[in-house]
Amino acid sequence: MKAKRKVLTEEAIDKTVVAQAEDNSCWEKPVRVRKAKSTSLALPSALAARASFFARLHREANLEEWIKRVIQERVDIEEAAFAGFKRELVGRHFR
């Protein structure tokens, strides 16, 4: 039989973090993050024309901004679906 994990409240987590904030032995090595280089994306001309139509329809200032917004919305949807799937798998595993 597996032991249940203790679920900490947000307040309990905050207290632990504050208590350990100055103790370097409680922390992992710092992670260095570099800004990613800008990426170009080639679109087939027919797709670019269709996207341009919808960018104008949505009154976006330019095609690039509309494409960024659409991609961000899609990534948000995918992340939410993935998180839900993970929760479902974990729920099945601990039943």
N, C-alpha and C positions, 0 to 999 in steps of 0.2 A: 504494500500500500504506500502510495506517495504522500509525503507530508504537504499540507497546504502552505502556500506562501503567505507570509504576513503582508496584508495590504496596508500601506502607510497612507495617511491622509496628507493632503498638500501642506497642512500646517506642520505635521510631524517632519516631513521632508525639509521644509524651510528651516525648522529648528536645528536639524542635523547639519544642514549646509552652513548655517551661521556659526554653529559651534565648531565646525571643522575648517572654517574659512582660512584661518591663519596657520593651520598645521599642514605644512607642505607634504608630510608623509601620507596624508589622506588623498592626495591628488595625483593623477597620472601625469606623465610627461606632456608638456604643451604640444598642441597640434598646429603645425604651420599650414596655412591655407593661402594659395595664390589665386588671384583672379584669372579666370579662364580667358583665353584669347577670343576675340570676336570670331564668329563662325559665319561663313557664307553658305547660302543654300540655293541651289539651282532648281527652278521649277520649269516644267514643260510650258511652252507658250500658251497652250489652250487652258491649262490650269491657272496660270498667272492672269489670263484675261478674265476667267470666271471669278477668281478671287478679287480682282480689281473692281468688277461690277458690284460685288457684295460689299466691298469696302466703301464704295460711293453710296450704295443703298443705306448703309449704316452711318453715313455722314462722318466717316473717319477721315482725318486730315490727310493721311497717305496710306498706301497699301502696306508698307512695312509695319506701321503701328497696328493696323487691323490684324495682320498675320500674327504679330506678337500676342495680341489680346486673345485671338482664337486658340493659339497654341497654349497659352497660360490656362485658359478655361479647360482645355482638354486634359492637360497635365493634372490640374486640380481634380477633375473627374476620375482620372485613372488612379491617382493617389488615394482618393476616398474609397474607390472600389477595392484596391489592393489592401488597404487597412481593414475594410470590412471582411474581406476574404481571410486575412490573417486572424482576425478575432474569431471568425467562425471555425477555423482550423484549431485554434488554441482551445476554444470551447468544447469541441469534439474530443480533443486529446485529454482533457481533464474531467470528462464525465465518467 
